[in-house]
Every structure is written in structure tokens, then in C-alpha cells.
Amino acid sequence: MHKIPIGVMGASGYAGRELCALVHGHPQMELVFATANSQSGSSMEIPNGKRITFVATEDAPLNSAKLIFSSLPHGASATWAERARDAGARVVDLSSDLRIGNGPASNGIPYGLTEVRRDQVRGAQVVANPGCYPTAILLGLLPLFERKLVAPGATISIAAASGVTGAGLSPRLDLLFGEITESFKAYGVGNTHRHLNEMRALVNELGGDVDLLFTPHLLPTARGILATMTVPLTRALEHPMEPWHTRFAGEPFIELSDTPPELRHVNRRNVARIHATPVAHVRTPTLLVFSAIDNLMKGAAGQAVQNANLMLGLDETMGLPA
């Protein structure tokens, strides 16, 4: 069977490795090159025993691929995404370079939060894959904004915790096993995390008149994100989960739960698992919204393949673990 040739740039990082494995296991895709400058010439084993040899990014045969995933560092990825597009390939960019809210480079580039921008992604030449935190948070908040249920002028407080793979593969003293195990800490405090740009941008597009107060935390686990959002409402909801059941009916990668999700529910799966419950003993009607994803799957490589499937005219779920 003829398969679609795929390239992965930045393949030695956590998201890049995940992409290589997903492409290798995809029934309609074939990995034709993988780049990693610092490891050029070395090889890596992916599931099913296949070994891939990395090439330098400068040596990548861009015109050999029909679609290229760019998992290069922020600040460098946009240039290579443009080169790949000029070589005739479609591109899914996993960096922040082309995401909404991150400058003029994002103009005209679909924001690949698939359940929100599916029609724009389908058949697109270039798509900006969302960040991991925004994926969990925005999917959790989306039905409330679309139904105008969030109180105008409110502050939505978001506490979200991620596994250490979200920090990337580069060696860092503060990410050593002895530093993170049996511990838990906040970082990026003061509402300064770079993912806020795209979250604010989409909320503004949805007409939300709110402040987002986002505090990320580091979990002593390898992967996963759990976000807890405190949302003041315009009115109390008789059936708190109804907005999500209505909005996400039939969505293959959204799971709605009767209880708060746990990371083990989403580990190595391309799903967002969501729960909402009303808050007692407060004057303003308020919901707690919980959203859990695997940061390397639905938060990165899995969503990138979901978008690529749409761009290539394939079934959206193909090659993805639900």
C-alpha cells in the first residue's frame, strides 16, 4: 500500500520522539526523515524495534515529504516551517512561533485546537499546534464561553500541573530526579507563562471579557497535565455538565466524566477528559472545571497527528490511541 511520506524536524525531543512513534505506527504514513542537530548521525529505537537515524536539519530532504512536523525550538521553528512549505510540504508546527497571540507570523495560520478549528485545519497548508497547557485549559472552558455563561469582568483562576517532559529534553539541574521526586512546586508565577498569549487570544476571539490567572506547577511524574479552573458564572446551572455534553457530542477525543479526572485516565491516550462541578458557599455562582490530558499526546504529538490527518484528507482518528 502506498503511504504518505512524512518528515519530523526536532525528532530527538520528547514530542519529536512521540511523533516518530505515531508516524511509524500510522497505517497511512511513512517516516522518511527525522532531524536532530545535536545527535546527527546517531540512531534511536522506536516501538516495534524500528531504528531511525537522525540527520542535521540543514540536510533534511524537505521535498521528499508530503507533510512535515516541526518540533524545533521556539524562535527557530517558524523559519523552517516556511522552508518546508516552500519545498511543497504541508506543515504542522509544534512551537509557539505561529500560534495566535504570538505576533504577526500567526496571521492567516489556523490554530490547530482541532475541536475548535476543525474546518480551518482541514486541507490547510500550515497549522500551528497549540501548547499543552492551552489545550487542556481551552477545551475545558470552551463551552462556557460559547454559551456566554462566564461572568463579564470575572477572573478565571487556573492551577495546572504538568509532568516534567513538558519542560523539554535539555539537561537542567532543577529537573534532576533527586530534585523533583517527592516534591511539588509552582513555577512561572506572577501570571507570566508564555502559554497565556494563545489562551488570551482565543478567549478574546470567543468574546470573553475576563482575566486569566494562570499558575503552572511541576509534578514529579514523566507526563500528564491536570488543570483546575475556577469560573464565575452569569447564573447557576441546573445541570452543570450539560454545556460540555452538548458541545462535545460525538467528539472522538473528548471524554466527559462524572468525577474529576486523573492522569492515569489519559496516560498515552489522545484524549481530554473533563468534569465540572458547582462550588458551594460562595456568593457568585461558580464552577470548578477539571481537564486532564497527556501532555505529549493530546498536548503535543497526538494532536499534531490529529491535525495532520485532517490536512491530508484522512480520517481524523487514524493512527491515534483513543
N, C-alpha and C positions, 0 to 999 in steps of 0.2 A: 504494500500500500504506500502511495506517495505521501510523505509527511512534509509539514511546513518547516522550513529551516529557521532556526531561532538562534540569536546570539545573546549572551549575558555579559555586560560590562560591569566590572567590580564584583567578580564572582567569588572572591575569596572571603568576603564578609559574611556575616550571619544571614542577611537577607539574600545575598547572592548565592550562597550555598543552597538555601532553601529553594530558590528559583531553579537552579540546575537540577535538583532532585525532582521538582514538579514537572519541568520540561521533559526530563528523561522518562518519567512515568506517564506522560500525556499521550493518549492514543493517536493524536494528530500532529504532534510536534516532534522535532528532532533538533538536538543541540549541536550546532555546527562550529561554535567557538565560545570561549569563555576567557575574559581578560582579568589579569591581576598583576599590576606593575611590579609590586614588591616580591611577588612569587612567580614571575615569568619563567617558564621552563620547568617548573615543578608541577606535580600532579596531585589530584585529590580524588579519593574514592567517594562515590555517591551510592545511594541504595541500589541493590541488585548487583553489586560488585563492579559496576562500570567505573572506569577511571577516566578523568578528563585532565588534559594538560593545559595549563594557563599560558596565554600569550600576552605580551605587552599591549596596552591599549592602543598605542601608536601602530601596532602591527595587525590590529584586528581587521579581518576582511569584511568590512561593513556591507559591501554589495553582495555578499553571499547569503545574507539573511533577509527573510521577508518581514520579520519583526525582531526588534532588539529591546531587551530590558536594560535600562541603565540604572545600576545600583552604585554609581560612583559617588564620591563625597559631595556634600553641599558646596556650591560655588564652582565646582568643576563639571558637574553633570550636564548643565544646560548646553554648553559648547558642544559636547559630544552627542547630545540628543539632536542638535541641529545638523551635525555632520552625518549622523546616521540617517536622518530624514532626507538630506541632500543626496545620500547614496541610494535612496529609493526604498528604505525600510520604514515601516511603522515603528513607533517608539512608545514604550511605557517608561516614564521617568519616575524613579522612586525617591529622588531627592526632593528638597523643598524648593528648588530653583524655579520651577514652573507652576507651583501651586498658587491658588488665589490668595491675595493678600500679601504676596511676596514680591511686588514690583511689576513693572511693565512687561517683563518677559512672559508673564502668565496670561497676557491679553489674548483672547481667542483660543486658549488651550483648555479643553474640557477638564474639569476637576473630577477625577475618577472615583468619587464615592458612589459606587455603582448603583445602589438602590435609589439614589437621588438624581443622578445624572445619566441614567442608562441610555436615553435617546441621544444625548450628545456624544457619549462614548462609542456607540455603535458605528463602526465604519470610520472612526476618526483616524487621522494620520499620527497625531501625538496626543498622549494623555498624561496628565500629572497625577500620579498615585498619591492618595492622601497619607498623612502621617499616622502613626499607630494610635497615639492618644486621640487625635481628632476623629478617627474612625469610630472608636468606642463611644466617645462623648457625643458626637453629632448624630449618630444613629439613635442614641438614647433620647436625645432632645427633639429630634426632627418632628415627630407627630404633634408635639405640643406647640411648636412654632407654626406649623402649617395650619393648625386649628385655632390660632390666636388665643391660646389658653395661658400663656405666660404673662404675668402681671407687668404692664408697662413700667419702665424705670426700675425694675427689680434687679437685684444682684443674684446671679446663679453661682452658688459656691460648689466647686468641683474638687474633690480629692480623689486622685487616681494613682494607683501603684502599679509599677511595671517590673518585670524580671530584668536581670542585668544584660541580656542580649540586646535590649533596647538602646544601650549605650555604645554599641558597636564592638568591633573586634580588637581595636588598637589597645595595647597594654597600658593599664593605668593602675597606679598604686592603690587608689581608693576602691578598685573593683576586684582586688585580690580576694580569694576565697576567705582568708583569715580576717579580712576587713568587713565583708558583708554578711558572713554566716552568723546566725543567731542575732541579727540586728535588723533595724528598720529605721529609715530616715527620710526626711523631706529634702528636696533639692530644687534648684531653680525657683527659690522662694521670692516673694515680692511681686508676683504676677508678671514675670519676665520671660517665661519659657517661649521659645521660638514658635512652637505649635499654636500659640494664641493667635497669630496672624491669620491663619487659614480658618480657624474656628470663628473668629470675629467676622471675617469676610463672608462666610456662608450664612451666619446668623443675620447679618445685615441684609443679604440678598433675600432672606426669608421674611424680612420686615420686623425682626426682633429689636425692640427698644430696651436693651438690657446691658448690664455689665457682667462679664465673665470673670470670676475669681478662681484661678486655676493653680492648684498646688500639687505637683507630681511627687511621688515617693518611690524609693528604691526597695524592691522586695529581695530577700535572699533566695530567689529562685532563678532558674535559667530563662523562663519565658512566661508570657501571660500578662494581661492588663485587667485590672478591676477598677472601674470608675464609679464613684458615688456622687450623685448630683442632687443638690437641694434646690428645688424650683418653686418659687412663689407663683401662685395661680390667680387668674381672674375670678375663678369660682371653684367651689368644691366639686369633685367628680363623683357621681353616684357609683360608677363602675371604673375604677382607676386605670385598668389596663385596656379599656375599650379603644382609646386612640391608637394604640400600638396594634391591636388585633385588626382594626380597620385598615390602617395604613400599610401594614406589612403582610396582609393576607396573600398567601401564595408565594412569598419570597423564599427562595430555596436556602438562603444562608442567614436567615433571621430566625432565632428561636425565642419564643416568649415563655416565661416561666412563672409559676405560681409562687415561687420563693426566690430570694436573692441568689444570683448565680455564683458559682465557684469556679476557680481556674481549672480544676480538673474536668469540668463540664465542656471546656472549649479547647483543651490542650491538643495541639496538632490537627485542629479542625478549622476550616474556613467559615466560621460562623460567628455571629454576635448574639449573645444570649442576654435578654433584657427582662427586667422586672421593675414594677413601680408599686409604691405603697404610700398611702397618705400619712402625714405626720400629725400626731396628737399634741395637744397642749400648746398650740401656737395660735396667735390671733389671725394671721393671714393664711388662707387655705394653701397648703404646701404639700408637694410630693417629693418623696425620695425616689430617684431613678437610679437603678443599678445596671451597668452594662459591662460584660466581660468578653474579651477576645483573646486569641493567641496573637501576640504582637508580631510574630514572624509569619503568620498565615493571613488571617483577615486583616491584620495591621500592616502587612507588607507584601510578601511574595504571593500569598494566596489571592489577595485582592488584585494584585497585578496580573495574575493569570486570568482571573475572572474578567478583568477589563480587556485583556488580550483576546480572549475568546470572542467577546463582542466585536472587537475591532476587526477580527479575521472572519467574521460571519459564522462562527461555530456556536454550538450550544454553550450557554453561559456556565453551566456546571461541569463541563467536560474536564476531566483530569484533576478534579478537586475533591478532597475529603470533606464530606458534609457532617 
